[in-house]
Amino acid sequence: MLFEILTPAFFMKPSVDWIESNRKVREDGKEIVQYSKSTYDEENRILSWPLKYDLVDGEKVIETEEMELLIKLYYIEELKELLAEVGFKTAKVFKDYTDEAATETDQVVVFEVSKV
């Protein structure tokens, strides 16, 4: 099994205001506009990432949806230990979708694990 994590080295500039982070035009010509902001609880290593999606027709917002992602950031060795406790063996830890071994300074790493 492969999965990606963010480590505490991941940097996202905290923002209390909504910032446009993505925009897509649908087949019907309406746009979906994504806004985000973020805060980081350094003590608990929790990234709070609220997202807001506006459905826009011309200049008019016709629908809005909001959600919040709470992401726990793990150190590589810490996650290896947790995985071992629940019966997984870590085969490799890669630097952000490369063949290079990951280090604690990498922001995004990929784990390759198997059930023991």
MDAnalysis code that builds the backbone (N, CA, C; Angstrom):
import MDAnalysis as mda
import numpy as np

u = mda.Universe.empty(348, n_residues=116, atom_resindex=np.repeat(np.arange(116), 3), trajectory=True)
u.add_TopologyAttr("name", ["N", "CA", "C"] * 116)
u.add_TopologyAttr("resid", np.arange(1, 117))
u.add_TopologyAttr("resname", ["MET", "LEU", "PHE", "GLU", "ILE", "LEU", "THR", "PRO", "ALA", "PHE", "PHE", "MET", "LYS", "PRO", "SER", "VAL", "ASP", "TRP", "ILE", "GLU", "SER", "ASN", "ARG", "LYS", "VAL", "ARG", "GLU", "ASP", "GLY", "LYS", "GLU", "ILE", "VAL", "GLN", "TYR", "SER", "LYS", "SER", "THR", "TYR", "ASP", "GLU", "GLU", "ASN", "ARG", "ILE", "LEU", "SER", "TRP", "PRO", "LEU", "LYS", "TYR", "ASP", "LEU", "VAL", "ASP", "GLY", "GLU", "LYS", "VAL", "ILE", "GLU", "THR", "GLU", "GLU", "MET", "GLU", "LEU", "LEU", "ILE", "LYS", "LEU", "TYR", "TYR", "ILE", "GLU", "GLU", "LEU", "LYS", "GLU", "LEU", "LEU", "ALA", "GLU", "VAL", "GLY", "PHE", "LYS", "THR", "ALA", "LYS", "VAL", "PHE", "LYS", "ASP", "TYR", "THR", "ASP", "GLU", "ALA", "ALA", "THR", "GLU", "THR", "ASP", "GLN", "VAL", "VAL", "VAL", "PHE", "GLU", "VAL", "SER", "LYS", "VAL"])
u.atoms.positions = np.array([
    [0.850, -1.163, 0.000],
    [0.000, 0.000, 0.000],
    [0.898, 1.229, 0.000],
    [0.501, 2.221, -0.777],
    [1.199, 3.508, -0.825],
    [0.289, 4.599, -0.280],
    [0.837, 5.517, 0.484],
    [0.071, 6.691, 0.895],
    [1.018, 7.848, 1.156],
    [0.475, 9.033, 1.053],
    [1.242, 10.271, 1.187],
    [0.902, 10.936, 2.510],
    [1.925, 11.552, 3.126],
    [1.683, 12.348, 4.324],
    [2.378, 13.695, 4.190],
    [1.903, 14.644, 4.978],
    [2.595, 15.920, 5.168],
    [3.366, 15.805, 6.469],
    [4.595, 16.289, 6.471],
    [5.411, 16.251, 7.682],
    [5.396, 17.628, 8.343],
    [5.906, 17.742, 9.573],
    [5.983, 19.063, 10.205],
    [6.850, 20.065, 9.440],
    [7.635, 19.597, 8.476],
    [8.415, 20.522, 7.642],
    [7.536, 21.230, 6.611],
    [6.302, 20.726, 6.438],
    [5.376, 21.330, 5.475],
    [5.082, 22.760, 5.907],
    [5.189, 23.675, 4.969],
    [4.927, 25.080, 5.311],
    [3.757, 25.601, 4.502],
    [2.772, 26.080, 5.201],
    [1.655, 26.761, 4.567],
    [1.501, 28.074, 5.322],
    [1.633, 29.163, 4.615],
    [1.546, 30.471, 5.253],
    [0.162, 30.626, 5.885],
    [0.100, 30.869, 7.202],
    [-1.204, 31.060, 7.845],
    [-1.949, 32.235, 7.229],
    [-3.252, 32.070, 7.091],
    [-4.082, 33.110, 6.496],
    [-5.436, 33.128, 7.191],
    [-5.829, 34.269, 7.711],
    [-7.142, 34.386, 8.341],
    [-8.202, 34.827, 7.342],
    [-7.762, 35.329, 6.196],
    [-8.690, 35.778, 5.154],
    [-8.788, 34.719, 4.058],
    [-9.956, 34.655, 3.411],
    [-10.140, 33.739, 2.297],
    [-9.277, 34.199, 1.126],
    [-8.511, 33.263, 0.546],
    [-7.666, 33.522, -0.617],
    [-8.104, 32.574, -1.726],
    [-8.325, 33.118, -2.926],
    [-8.697, 32.249, -4.043],
    [-7.541, 31.302, -4.337],
    [-7.840, 29.992, -4.369],
    [-6.779, 29.016, -4.570],
    [-6.981, 28.140, -5.799],
    [-8.165, 28.215, -6.420],
    [-8.412, 27.434, -7.625],
    [-9.683, 27.939, -8.297],
    [-9.757, 27.740, -9.613],
    [-10.942, 28.168, -10.368],
    [-11.095, 27.234, -11.558],
    [-12.294, 26.656, -11.731],
    [-12.572, 25.756, -12.852],
    [-13.876, 26.168, -13.515],
    [-13.885, 26.100, -14.845],
    [-15.098, 26.389, -15.618],
    [-15.773, 25.064, -15.942],
    [-17.061, 24.960, -15.600],
    [-17.834, 23.759, -15.905],
    [-18.286, 23.779, -17.362],
    [-18.803, 22.639, -17.821],
    [-19.291, 22.542, -19.202],
    [-20.428, 23.518, -19.481],
    [-21.224, 23.829, -18.444],
    [-22.356, 24.749, -18.634],
    [-21.947, 26.223, -18.549],
    [-20.639, 26.485, -18.422],
    [-20.145, 27.856, -18.383],
    [-20.059, 28.446, -16.981],
    [-20.691, 27.808, -16.004],
    [-20.576, 28.300, -14.626],
    [-19.199, 27.942, -14.092],
    [-18.744, 28.725, -13.114],
    [-17.428, 28.499, -12.543],
    [-17.536, 28.014, -11.102],
    [-16.605, 27.163, -10.730],
    [-16.445, 26.779, -9.332],
    [-15.159, 27.439, -8.859],
    [-15.280, 28.280, -7.844],
    [-14.133, 29.014, -7.317],
    [-13.842, 28.495, -5.915],
    [-12.609, 28.068, -5.705],
    [-12.192, 27.559, -4.402],
    [-11.404, 28.637, -3.676],
    [-11.730, 28.822, -2.396],
    [-11.010, 29.738, -1.522],
    [-10.497, 28.940, -0.331],
    [-9.368, 29.344, 0.205],
    [-8.840, 28.648, 1.374],
    [-8.225, 29.652, 2.341],
    [-8.070, 29.204, 3.566],
    [-7.304, 29.907, 4.583],
    [-6.729, 28.831, 5.482],
    [-5.823, 29.178, 6.362],
    [-5.214, 28.123, 7.175],
    [-4.661, 28.672, 8.486],
    [-4.603, 27.762, 9.449],
    [-3.920, 28.020, 10.710],
    [-3.156, 26.750, 11.070],
    [-2.153, 26.893, 11.900],
    [-1.353, 25.740, 12.299],
    [-1.141, 25.750, 13.797],
    [-1.540, 24.664, 14.456],
    [-1.317, 24.457, 15.880],
    [0.016, 23.718, 16.007],
    [1.090, 24.476, 16.239],
    [2.429, 23.897, 16.238],
    [2.627, 22.881, 17.362],
    [2.034, 23.136, 18.522],
    [2.202, 22.227, 19.655],
    [1.648, 20.837, 19.353],
    [0.458, 20.774, 18.739],
    [-0.188, 19.495, 18.428],
    [0.042, 19.045, 16.989],
    [0.715, 19.882, 16.199],
    [1.010, 19.614, 14.792],
    [-0.275, 19.321, 13.994],
    [-1.259, 20.211, 14.169],
    [-2.527, 20.093, 13.443],
    [-2.652, 21.289, 12.502],
    [-2.790, 20.986, 11.218],
    [-3.036, 22.005, 10.204],
    [-4.541, 22.094, 9.991],
    [-5.104, 23.260, 10.202],
    [-6.523, 23.508, 9.948],
    [-6.619, 24.233, 8.618],
    [-7.372, 23.621, 7.680],
    [-7.412, 24.127, 6.321],
    [-8.857, 24.271, 5.864],
    [-9.532, 25.355, 6.264],
    [-10.903, 25.587, 5.799],
    [-10.928, 25.881, 4.303],
    [-11.921, 25.328, 3.629],
    [-12.105, 25.551, 2.197],
    [-13.524, 26.022, 1.942],
    [-13.672, 26.900, 0.962],
    [-14.991, 27.388, 0.568],
    [-15.073, 27.295, -0.949],
    [-16.206, 26.774, -1.426],
    [-16.425, 26.641, -2.865],
    [-17.645, 27.458, -3.250],
    [-17.470, 28.379, -4.185],
    [-18.582, 29.165, -4.718],
    [-18.886, 28.686, -6.132],
    [-20.173, 28.469, -6.401],
    [-20.623, 28.224, -7.763],
    [-21.067, 29.572, -8.299],
    [-20.412, 30.026, -9.375],
    [-20.606, 31.383, -9.887],
    [-21.181, 31.326, -11.296],
    [-22.239, 32.106, -11.498],
    [-22.844, 32.250, -12.822],
    [-22.710, 33.723, -13.201],
    [-21.778, 34.004, -14.105],
    [-21.489, 35.403, -14.434],
    [-20.812, 36.064, -13.251],
    [-21.471, 37.079, -12.696],
    [-20.947, 37.776, -11.520],
    [-21.670, 37.367, -10.244],
    [-22.629, 36.440, -10.361],
    [-23.481, 36.092, -9.224],
    [-23.088, 34.744, -8.618],
    [-22.874, 34.739, -7.291],
    [-22.638, 33.493, -6.561],
    [-24.001, 32.850, -6.338],
    [-24.191, 31.634, -6.879],
    [-25.504, 31.001, -6.754],
    [-25.527, 29.889, -5.702],
    [-24.360, 29.456, -5.260],
    [-24.306, 28.440, -4.211],
    [-22.932, 28.466, -3.567],
    [-22.882, 28.212, -2.255],
    [-21.618, 28.163, -1.520],
    [-21.598, 26.933, -0.630],
    [-20.473, 26.243, -0.619],
    [-20.260, 25.117, 0.287],
    [-18.953, 25.345, 1.015],
    [-18.927, 24.985, 2.306],
    [-17.709, 25.111, 3.098],
    [-17.371, 23.787, 3.749],
    [-16.083, 23.558, 3.929],
    [-15.609, 22.377, 4.649],
    [-14.285, 22.729, 5.306],
    [-13.877, 21.905, 6.263],
    [-12.600, 22.146, 6.922],
    [-11.832, 20.844, 7.001],
    [-10.595, 20.880, 6.549],
    [-9.712, 19.731, 6.669],
    [-8.820, 19.955, 7.878],
    [-8.763, 18.966, 8.748],
    [-7.839, 18.988, 9.876],
    [-6.812, 17.905, 9.594],
    [-5.560, 18.301, 9.456],
    [-4.523, 17.372, 9.042],
    [-3.455, 17.294, 10.126],
    [-3.252, 16.086, 10.641],
    [-2.198, 15.843, 11.630],
    [-0.896, 15.625, 10.873],
    [0.148, 16.356, 11.244],
    [1.447, 16.218, 10.601],
    [2.330, 15.309, 11.455],
    [2.885, 14.278, 10.837],
    [3.693, 13.285, 11.551],
    [5.145, 13.350, 11.100],
    [6.042, 13.117, 12.056],
    [7.436, 12.877, 11.716],
    [7.534, 11.462, 11.152],
    [8.476, 11.226, 10.255],
    [8.602, 9.933, 9.594],
    [8.769, 8.800, 10.606],
    [9.702, 8.938, 11.523],
    [9.953, 7.864, 12.494],
    [8.748, 7.627, 13.402],
    [8.058, 8.695, 13.757],
    [6.857, 8.586, 14.588],
    [5.785, 7.757, 13.880],
    [5.584, 8.015, 12.596],
    [4.563, 7.277, 11.854],
    [4.983, 5.824, 11.629],
    [6.271, 5.584, 11.409],
    [6.752, 4.203, 11.288],
    [6.406, 3.402, 12.545],
    [6.614, 4.013, 13.711],
    [6.305, 3.347, 14.980],
    [4.811, 3.068, 15.111],
    [3.986, 4.047, 14.766],
    [2.532, 3.852, 14.831],
    [2.074, 2.742, 13.884],
    [2.630, 2.717, 12.686],
    [2.271, 1.673, 11.728],
    [2.672, 0.293, 12.240],
    [3.849, 0.190, 12.832],
    [4.310, -1.088, 13.384],
    [3.389, -1.563, 14.507],
    [2.917, -0.636, 15.334],
    [2.014, -0.979, 16.440],
    [0.707, -1.600, 15.960],
    [0.271, -1.242, 14.748],
    [-0.997, -1.772, 14.224],
    [-0.769, -2.823, 13.133],
    [0.463, -3.369, 13.077],
    [0.714, -4.510, 12.225],
    [1.157, -4.237, 10.804],
    [1.784, -3.099, 10.562],
    [2.298, -2.814, 9.224],
    [3.813, -2.738, 9.247],
    [4.415, -3.202, 8.170],
    [5.858, -3.105, 7.991],
    [6.128, -2.031, 6.945],
    [7.010, -1.109, 7.290],
    [7.369, -0.051, 6.344],
    [8.488, -0.557, 5.450],
    [8.217, -0.622, 4.148],
    [9.226, -1.075, 3.195],
    [10.132, 0.083, 2.795],
    [9.511, 1.194, 2.386],
    [10.277, 2.356, 1.933],
    [9.524, 3.634, 2.260],
    [10.272, 4.717, 2.382],
    [9.698, 6.049, 2.542],
    [10.392, 6.943, 1.516],
    [9.599, 7.449, 0.573],
    [10.130, 8.212, -0.549],
    [9.904, 9.705, -0.377],
    [10.795, 10.459, -0.949],
    [10.666, 11.909, -1.022],
    [9.655, 12.234, -2.120],
    [8.550, 12.837, -1.769],
    [7.539, 13.381, -2.678],
    [7.517, 12.784, -4.091],
    [7.127, 11.519, -4.191],
    [6.952, 10.830, -5.479],
    [8.215, 10.777, -6.324],
    [9.338, 10.482, -5.667],
    [10.599, 10.239, -6.366],
    [11.108, 8.883, -5.895],
    [12.250, 8.476, -6.386],
    [12.889, 7.248, -5.905],
    [13.859, 7.523, -4.771],
    [13.987, 8.794, -4.390],
    [14.926, 9.176, -3.332],
    [14.342, 8.881, -1.957],
    [15.200, 8.447, -1.034],
    [14.761, 8.219, 0.344],
    [14.374, 9.547, 0.990],
    [13.296, 9.536, 1.748],
    [12.820, 10.750, 2.418],
    [13.641, 11.038, 3.665],
    [13.679, 12.330, 4.022],
    [14.318, 12.768, 5.260],
    [13.318, 13.617, 6.040],
    [13.646, 13.929, 7.274],
    [12.746, 14.725, 8.124],
    [12.570, 16.158, 7.610],
    [13.405, 16.598, 6.692],
    [13.258, 17.951, 6.154],
    [12.320, 17.997, 4.949],
    [11.890, 16.833, 4.455],
    [10.966, 16.800, 3.325],
    [9.554, 17.128, 3.795],
    [8.854, 17.917, 3.003],
    [7.511, 18.353, 3.378],
    [6.453, 17.296, 3.102],
    [6.599, 16.596, 1.993],
    [5.633, 15.572, 1.585],
    [6.407, 14.282, 1.349],
    [5.960, 13.196, 1.965],
    [6.628, 11.902, 1.770],
    [5.594, 10.832, 1.468],
    [6.058, 9.787, 0.794],
    [5.202, 8.667, 0.432],
    [5.721, 7.422, 1.148],
    [4.810, 6.749, 1.837],
    [5.129, 5.503, 2.528],
    [4.697, 4.329, 1.679],
    [5.547, 3.318, 1.617],
    [5.175, 2.029, 1.033],
    [5.167, 1.030, 2.192],
    [4.001, 0.465, 2.496],
    [3.864, -0.430, 3.641],
    [3.115, -1.692, 3.235],
    [3.257, -2.712, 4.068],
    [2.491, -3.949, 3.870],
    [2.055, -4.489, 5.219],
    [0.989, -5.234, 5.221],
    [0.475, -5.844, 6.458],
    [1.376, -7.035, 6.797],
    [1.789, -7.120, 8.068],
    [2.674, -8.209, 8.498],
    [1.861, -9.474, 8.653],
])
